[in-house]
Amino acid sequence: MNFINSLIGILFRLVFMAAGLVFVAGLVVVAVFALALSFVWSLVTGQRHPLSVVWGRFRQTQDAVWRASQRGPGAARGGAGPFSRPGAQAAQPKAANDDVVDVVDLQATRLRGDEPEQK
């Protein structure tokens, strides 16, 4: 009886291992098929392959981070790091914005039915 139980246990393990291998192999086949299909689609449309686009953006970001780290702390923010002392940058007055338009109160004109006056 003990021999039959161990034989059934081994049989179940083999069946589940085979099912797992079939599942993993199926996933690999689907992934390779999708990759080949996307490659053919990029050839048909004339656009770069999506993996190439993602890899290129990754490299650009990595290069930008590397260049920013080589310039020193706060170089990306114009030299004003989070722990830097206020210096010449803080002393410069901000430029006035000439495009600012006065706010017109429409509540009073809506009650009377008049048009708002423009200055």
Phi, psi and omega in degrees: 000320178296324178296320181292319179297316179292326177294318178294320177299316178295321179296316178298317179300317179296318180296315181291325175296317178296319178296319177296318178295321177295319179297312180295319178296322177296318177297320179295318180296317179296319179295317179294320178296317178295320178295316178295320179295318178292327176295315178296320180295322178292328176291321181291315183279341180083007179268163177291152179294141182304324177295324177293321179295313181296317180295321178297317178295321177299315181295320179297316179295318180297318179294320180295319178295320180296315180296320180294325180287333180281337180284339179113171182290136176081004182292327180289338181257022178079024177091353181265091178283170182292338182246014181279153179281147176293125183233231183295331181291321181285334183281341182285131178286149178283145181289140179287142179266114182279353183271004183286130179251139179296148178279134180256129179279107182275346183296315182291323182284331179290325180292324180273337182089010180275163172276144178292142181278144179257135179266000000 
